[in-house]
Amino acid sequence: MRTVRTILAAGVVAVAAWAPAAAEPTTQPATQPTTQPAARPTTQPVRAKLGPVLKQRWKWYKAAWASSDIVNQSNSDAALVDAILRADPAEVAMLRDEMAGEYKRLASSPKPDEFQQGRLAARLVVAWRRVPNGKEASSAQKALNQAVCCRQMARWSTAALKHLASGLGDEVTGKYRSFVPGTAASVMSLLRNALPFLDNPADLRDELVGLRDALGKLAVHSQAKAAETRKAYKDFYDDLAAHAAQQPAKTAVGDVIRRFPKAYNARDTKAFASLWPAGHSGVANLKDAELADVIPADLWKITHWRCAYVLVRKNRAAAYVVTQYQTKDGKNGEFKLQLFPAAKDENEGWKLD
C-alpha cells in the first residue's frame, strides 16, 4: 500500500528517457524543510550583456543583411549561429531581445520583406535553443526553461515558415538558391525536438499544415539535394501529425494535475482519490481513512504548483510539475521538480498512475 508520502516522492519512471533534454526530476521526498529555501523558479531567462564575440557577430550580421553581398551575408549568418551555440545562455537571452527588436523593425517597414523576416525568425529559433541547463540551474528551473524554450521555438518557427512559404519570388529564390529551402529544413529539424514538450501540438499543426505545399515547392532550389530536402519536410509533417494526435491526452492529464493541489489543500478525500482510477493501489489507504489523517506534517500544504510540461507515449504519460510544500508549522520547503505518471484507464480515461 502506497502512502501519500510515496505519491509525493517523484518516482524514477521510464518516461524520463522519452526526452533526454528534459530536466531530471528528484527522487527524494517532495520537500525537505530548510531555513533558506531556493529562489522561486522563473519563466524569465537570466540576461547578461553581450560579450565581445557575440556583440561583434551580431553587428556584422545586421550590416551584412542590410547590404546585397550574398557571400558576406552567408558568412555572417554562419558566424552568428556559431557564436550563439558557443555563448553563455544569459548573453543569448539578451541577444534574443535585440533580434526580436530587429524583427519588429523589419515588420514595421513600409514594405516588409518576407524573406528578410523569415531568415531572422529562423535564427531566433536557433537562439531559443540556448537556455541554462548546467549545474547552475535547479531541476525545477531546467524544466521551466525547457518549456519556455520549446514554446518560443514553436512561435518563431511558425513565423519563419510562414514568411518562407509566402511566395518569395524568382528574384529571391534565384539569388539565394539552396539557402531558402535549407533554412526551412533547419527550422523544421529544430522544431521537431521541441514538439514533445508543447501543450498544444494540434494547434501548431493547424497553423502549419496549410504551408506544406508552398514549402514543398522550395525544395527544387536545393538542386542536387532536392530529394533529401523533400524527405526532411515529409518527416517533419509526419512527426507533427503524430504529436498533434497527443493533444487530447495532454489536455486530459493537465486537467488532472490542475485538480491535484485543490483537492490536497482542501483535504477533499473523495476529490483526491478520484485522480486515480477506482481501486488503484496509490490511494488504497484512503479507503478507510480521511486525507487529512494521512498527510505528513512536513508536506502539510502545497504552496506552489506549476506543470512545466506533459510527455505522452501511447497510453502512458508523465507530468513534470514544479512544486513547493509547507510544513505544518509554517516552514516553506524547497522548490522541487516532481514527476507524476499517468495512464489511460479503460473505463475512466486519463488518471494518475
VOBA-448872 format. One record per residue (C-alpha): chain; residue number from 1; x, y, z. Coordinates in steps of 0.1 Angstrom, whole numbers, plus 5000, padded with zeros to 4 digits. Layout:
// residues N
(node "A" NUM (X Y Z));
...
//
This chain:
// residues 353
(node "A" 1 (5000 5000 5000));
(node "A" 2 (5014 5033 4990));
(node "A" 3 (5011 5063 5013));
(node "A" 4 (5006 5100 5004));
(node "A" 5 (5044 5105 5011));
(node "A" 6 (5052 5079 4985));
(node "A" 7 (5028 5095 4960));
(node "A" 8 (5045 5129 4966));
(node "A" 9 (5080 5114 4960));
(node "A" 10 (5089 5118 4923));
(node "A" 11 (5094 5083 4910));
(node "A" 12 (5121 5070 4886));
(node "A" 13 (5099 5061 4857));
(node "A" 14 (5108 5050 4822));
(node "A" 15 (5091 5081 4807));
(node "A" 16 (5121 5102 4818));
(node "A" 17 (5140 5085 4789));
(node "A" 18 (5115 5097 4764));
(node "A" 19 (5131 5132 4762));
(node "A" 20 (5168 5132 4772));
(node "A" 21 (5169 5170 4770));
(node "A" 22 (5143 5173 4798));
(node "A" 23 (5153 5181 4834));
(node "A" 24 (5157 5152 4857));
(node "A" 25 (5131 5150 4885));
(node "A" 26 (5141 5145 4921));
(node "A" 27 (5138 5110 4935));
(node "A" 28 (5138 5124 4971));
(node "A" 29 (5106 5132 4991));
(node "A" 30 (5088 5162 4977));
(node "A" 31 (5102 5187 5002));
(node "A" 32 (5128 5190 5029));
(node "A" 33 (5124 5218 5054));
(node "A" 34 (5151 5245 5050));
(node "A" 35 (5157 5279 5067));
(node "A" 36 (5168 5293 5033));
(node "A" 37 (5145 5280 5005));
(node "A" 38 (5159 5282 4970));
(node "A" 39 (5147 5311 4948));
(node "A" 40 (5114 5306 4931));
(node "A" 41 (5119 5292 4896));
(node "A" 42 (5110 5317 4869));
(node "A" 43 (5099 5316 4833));
(node "A" 44 (5121 5346 4825));
(node "A" 45 (5156 5336 4813));
(node "A" 46 (5185 5353 4830));
(node "A" 47 (5200 5380 4808));
(node "A" 48 (5236 5394 4807));
(node "A" 49 (5253 5420 4784));
(node "A" 50 (5266 5407 4752));
(node "A" 51 (5303 5397 4753));
(node "A" 52 (5327 5410 4726));
(node "A" 53 (5323 5380 4703));
(node "A" 54 (5285 5378 4702));
(node "A" 55 (5283 5416 4700));
(node "A" 56 (5307 5417 4670));
(node "A" 57 (5289 5388 4652));
(node "A" 58 (5255 5404 4657));
(node "A" 59 (5268 5438 4644));
(node "A" 60 (5283 5421 4614));
(node "A" 61 (5251 5401 4607));
(node "A" 62 (5229 5432 4607));
(node "A" 63 (5254 5451 4585));
(node "A" 64 (5257 5422 4560));
(node "A" 65 (5220 5417 4556));
(node "A" 66 (5215 5455 4551));
(node "A" 67 (5237 5452 4521));
(node "A" 68 (5234 5430 4490));
(node "A" 69 (5267 5410 4492));
(node "A" 70 (5255 5374 4493));
(node "A" 71 (5289 5360 4503));
(node "A" 72 (5291 5384 4532));
(node "A" 73 (5256 5376 4542));
(node "A" 74 (5263 5338 4542));
(node "A" 75 (5295 5342 4562));
(node "A" 76 (5279 5365 4588));
(node "A" 77 (5250 5341 4591));
(node "A" 78 (5272 5311 4598));
(node "A" 79 (5293 5331 4622));
(node "A" 80 (5263 5343 4642));
(node "A" 81 (5249 5308 4645));
(node "A" 82 (5283 5295 4657));
(node "A" 83 (5286 5323 4683));
(node "A" 84 (5250 5317 4696));
(node "A" 85 (5258 5280 4701));
(node "A" 86 (5290 5288 4720));
(node "A" 87 (5279 5318 4740));
(node "A" 88 (5267 5319 4776));
(node "A" 89 (5229 5314 4776));
(node "A" 90 (5224 5346 4796));
(node "A" 91 (5242 5365 4767));
(node "A" 92 (5220 5348 4742));
(node "A" 93 (5189 5358 4761));
(node "A" 94 (5199 5394 4757));
(node "A" 95 (5207 5388 4721));
(node "A" 96 (5172 5374 4716));
(node "A" 97 (5157 5407 4728));
(node "A" 98 (5178 5426 4703));
(node "A" 99 (5169 5401 4675));
(node "A" 100 (5132 5404 4683));
(node "A" 101 (5135 5442 4682));
(node "A" 102 (5152 5439 4648));
(node "A" 103 (5124 5416 4636));
(node "A" 104 (5098 5441 4647));
(node "A" 105 (5116 5469 4629));
(node "A" 106 (5116 5448 4597));
(node "A" 107 (5079 5440 4601));
(node "A" 108 (5070 5477 4606));
(node "A" 109 (5088 5490 4575));
(node "A" 110 (5066 5504 4547));
(node "A" 111 (5071 5474 4525));
(node "A" 112 (5080 5444 4548));
(node "A" 113 (5103 5419 4531));
(node "A" 114 (5091 5383 4537));
(node "A" 115 (5125 5368 4531));
(node "A" 116 (5143 5392 4555));
(node "A" 117 (5118 5385 4582));
(node "A" 118 (5119 5348 4576));
(node "A" 119 (5156 5344 4578));
(node "A" 120 (5158 5364 4610));
(node "A" 121 (5129 5345 4626));
(node "A" 122 (5147 5313 4617));
(node "A" 123 (5178 5325 4636));
(node "A" 124 (5156 5333 4666));
(node "A" 125 (5147 5296 4666));
(node "A" 126 (5184 5288 4670));
(node "A" 127 (5188 5314 4697));
(node "A" 128 (5159 5299 4717));
(node "A" 129 (5177 5266 4719));
(node "A" 130 (5201 5282 4743));
(node "A" 131 (5188 5282 4779));
(node "A" 132 (5206 5275 4811));
(node "A" 133 (5208 5237 4817));
(node "A" 134 (5240 5233 4836));
(node "A" 135 (5247 5229 4873));
(node "A" 136 (5238 5265 4880));
(node "A" 137 (5202 5257 4874));
(node "A" 138 (5180 5235 4896));
(node "A" 139 (5159 5207 4881));
(node "A" 140 (5128 5228 4886));
(node "A" 141 (5143 5257 4868));
(node "A" 142 (5156 5235 4840));
(node "A" 143 (5121 5221 4834));
(node "A" 144 (5106 5256 4832));
(node "A" 145 (5135 5266 4809));
(node "A" 146 (5127 5236 4787));
(node "A" 147 (5090 5245 4785));
(node "A" 148 (5096 5282 4777));
(node "A" 149 (5123 5274 4751));
(node "A" 150 (5102 5250 4732));
(node "A" 151 (5071 5273 4732));
(node "A" 152 (5092 5301 4719));
(node "A" 153 (5108 5278 4693));
(node "A" 154 (5073 5269 4681));
(node "A" 155 (5064 5306 4679));
(node "A" 156 (5094 5317 4659));
(node "A" 157 (5094 5286 4637));
(node "A" 158 (5058 5293 4628));
(node "A" 159 (5067 5329 4619));
(node "A" 160 (5098 5318 4599));
(node "A" 161 (5079 5291 4579));
(node "A" 162 (5050 5314 4571));
(node "A" 163 (5074 5340 4557));
(node "A" 164 (5093 5314 4537));
(node "A" 165 (5061 5299 4523));
(node "A" 166 (5046 5333 4513));
(node "A" 167 (5059 5332 4478));
(node "A" 168 (5093 5349 4478));
(node "A" 169 (5095 5353 4440));
(node "A" 170 (5121 5342 4415));
(node "A" 171 (5145 5371 4423));
(node "A" 172 (5149 5359 4459));
(node "A" 173 (5149 5322 4453));
(node "A" 174 (5172 5326 4423));
(node "A" 175 (5197 5346 4442));
(node "A" 176 (5197 5326 4475));
(node "A" 177 (5190 5292 4459));
(node "A" 178 (5196 5264 4485));
(node "A" 179 (5197 5288 4514));
(node "A" 180 (5159 5293 4513));
(node "A" 181 (5148 5256 4514));
(node "A" 182 (5178 5248 4537));
(node "A" 183 (5166 5274 4562));
(node "A" 184 (5131 5259 4562));
(node "A" 185 (5146 5224 4567));
(node "A" 186 (5167 5237 4596));
(node "A" 187 (5137 5253 4613));
(node "A" 188 (5118 5221 4609));
(node "A" 189 (5146 5200 4623));
(node "A" 190 (5149 5222 4654));
(node "A" 191 (5111 5223 4659));
(node "A" 192 (5109 5185 4658));
(node "A" 193 (5130 5184 4690));
(node "A" 194 (5105 5208 4707));
(node "A" 195 (5073 5190 4697));
(node "A" 196 (5072 5166 4727));
(node "A" 197 (5072 5195 4752));
(node "A" 198 (5044 5216 4736));
(node "A" 199 (5010 5218 4753));
(node "A" 200 (4991 5223 4720));
(node "A" 201 (5008 5205 4692));
(node "A" 202 (4974 5201 4673));
(node "A" 203 (4971 5239 4673));
(node "A" 204 (5006 5242 4658));
(node "A" 205 (4997 5216 4631));
(node "A" 206 (4966 5236 4622));
(node "A" 207 (4988 5267 4617));
(node "A" 208 (5014 5249 4596));
(node "A" 209 (4995 5223 4576));
(node "A" 210 (4984 5249 4550));
(node "A" 211 (5020 5258 4543));
(node "A" 212 (5030 5223 4533));
(node "A" 213 (5026 5226 4495));
(node "A" 214 (5042 5261 4493));
(node "A" 215 (5072 5249 4514));
(node "A" 216 (5074 5217 4493));
(node "A" 217 (5079 5239 4461));
(node "A" 218 (5110 5254 4476));
(node "A" 219 (5128 5220 4476));
(node "A" 220 (5136 5223 4439));
(node "A" 221 (5160 5252 4448));
(node "A" 222 (5181 5226 4468));
(node "A" 223 (5192 5214 4434));
(node "A" 224 (5211 5181 4439));
(node "A" 225 (5197 5178 4474));
(node "A" 226 (5161 5183 4464));
(node "A" 227 (5150 5148 4473));
(node "A" 228 (5167 5150 4506));
(node "A" 229 (5150 5183 4514));
(node "A" 230 (5116 5169 4504));
(node "A" 231 (5122 5139 4528));
(node "A" 232 (5131 5163 4556));
(node "A" 233 (5099 5182 4550));
(node "A" 234 (5078 5150 4550));
(node "A" 235 (5095 5137 4581));
(node "A" 236 (5086 5169 4599));
(node "A" 237 (5050 5169 4589));
(node "A" 238 (5046 5132 4598));
(node "A" 239 (5062 5139 4632));
(node "A" 240 (5039 5170 4637));
(node "A" 241 (5008 5149 4629));
(node "A" 242 (5019 5122 4654));
(node "A" 243 (5024 5148 4682));
(node "A" 244 (4992 5166 4673));
(node "A" 245 (4973 5134 4680));
(node "A" 246 (4986 5136 4716));
(node "A" 247 (4969 5169 4724));
(node "A" 248 (4937 5154 4739));
(node "A" 249 (4958 5133 4762));
(node "A" 250 (4979 5162 4772));
(node "A" 251 (4948 5183 4779));
(node "A" 252 (4932 5155 4800));
(node "A" 253 (4964 5148 4820));
(node "A" 254 (4968 5186 4825));
(node "A" 255 (4933 5188 4839));
(node "A" 256 (4940 5160 4864));
(node "A" 257 (4972 5178 4875));
(node "A" 258 (4954 5211 4880));
(node "A" 259 (4928 5194 4903));
(node "A" 260 (4955 5178 4925));
(node "A" 261 (4965 5208 4947));
(node "A" 262 (4929 5220 4952));
(node "A" 263 (4918 5186 4965));
(node "A" 264 (4950 5182 4985));
(node "A" 265 (4949 5216 5003));
(node "A" 266 (4911 5213 5009));
(node "A" 267 (4916 5178 5024));
(node "A" 268 (4889 5166 5000));
(node "A" 269 (4893 5128 5003));
(node "A" 270 (4868 5120 4975));
(node "A" 271 (4882 5145 4950));
(node "A" 272 (4918 5135 4957));
(node "A" 273 (4911 5098 4954));
(node "A" 274 (4892 5104 4921));
(node "A" 275 (4925 5115 4905));
(node "A" 276 (4934 5078 4903));
(node "A" 277 (4912 5050 4888));
(node "A" 278 (4888 5033 4912));
(node "A" 279 (4907 5007 4933));
(node "A" 280 (4941 5020 4925));
(node "A" 281 (4968 5010 4950));
(node "A" 282 (4981 5046 4951));
(node "A" 283 (4952 5057 4972));
(node "A" 284 (4942 5024 4988));
(node "A" 285 (4950 5038 5022));
(node "A" 286 (4921 5063 5018));
(node "A" 287 (4895 5036 5016));
(node "A" 288 (4893 5036 5054));
(node "A" 289 (4908 5070 5062));
(node "A" 290 (4904 5106 5055));
(node "A" 291 (4930 5125 5035));
(node "A" 292 (4936 5149 5065));
(node "A" 293 (4947 5120 5086));
(node "A" 294 (4973 5107 5062));
(node "A" 295 (4991 5138 5050));
(node "A" 296 (5026 5141 5066));
(node "A" 297 (5033 5171 5088));
(node "A" 298 (5063 5181 5066));
(node "A" 299 (5041 5180 5035));
(node "A" 300 (5012 5198 5050));
(node "A" 301 (5003 5223 5023));
(node "A" 302 (5010 5229 4987));
(node "A" 303 (5022 5264 4983));
(node "A" 304 (5035 5263 4947));
(node "A" 305 (5023 5241 4918));
(node "A" 306 (5031 5246 4881));
(node "A" 307 (5031 5220 4854));
(node "A" 308 (5061 5226 4832));
(node "A" 309 (5050 5200 4805));
(node "A" 310 (5033 5167 4799));
(node "A" 311 (5050 5140 4779));
(node "A" 312 (5029 5113 4762));
(node "A" 313 (5036 5079 4748));
(node "A" 314 (5006 5059 4736));
(node "A" 315 (4985 5052 4767));
(node "A" 316 (5011 5064 4792));
(node "A" 317 (5021 5099 4802));
(node "A" 318 (5041 5118 4827));
(node "A" 319 (5036 5154 4840));
(node "A" 320 (5066 5173 4852));
(node "A" 321 (5055 5196 4879));
(node "A" 322 (5074 5223 4899));
(node "A" 323 (5062 5222 4935));
(node "A" 324 (5068 5236 4969));
(node "A" 325 (5053 5223 5002));
(node "A" 326 (5049 5239 5036));
(node "A" 327 (5053 5221 5069));
(node "A" 328 (5025 5220 5095));
(node "A" 329 (5044 5247 5115));
(node "A" 330 (5046 5270 5085));
(node "A" 331 (5081 5264 5071));
(node "A" 332 (5085 5265 5034));
(node "A" 333 (5104 5237 5017));
(node "A" 334 (5125 5237 4986));
(node "A" 335 (5111 5240 4951));
(node "A" 336 (5112 5206 4935));
(node "A" 337 (5106 5190 4902));
(node "A" 338 (5082 5161 4906));
(node "A" 339 (5071 5135 4880));
(node "A" 340 (5035 5123 4881));
(node "A" 341 (5030 5092 4860));
(node "A" 342 (4995 5089 4843));
(node "A" 343 (4978 5063 4823));
(node "A" 344 (4946 5060 4802));
(node "A" 345 (4922 5038 4822));
(node "A" 346 (4899 5017 4800));
(node "A" 347 (4868 5029 4818));
(node "A" 348 (4877 5063 4834));
(node "A" 349 (4900 5079 4809));
(node "A" 350 (4933 5096 4819));
(node "A" 351 (4942 5092 4856));
(node "A" 352 (4973 5093 4877));
(node "A" 353 (4991 5060 4880));
//
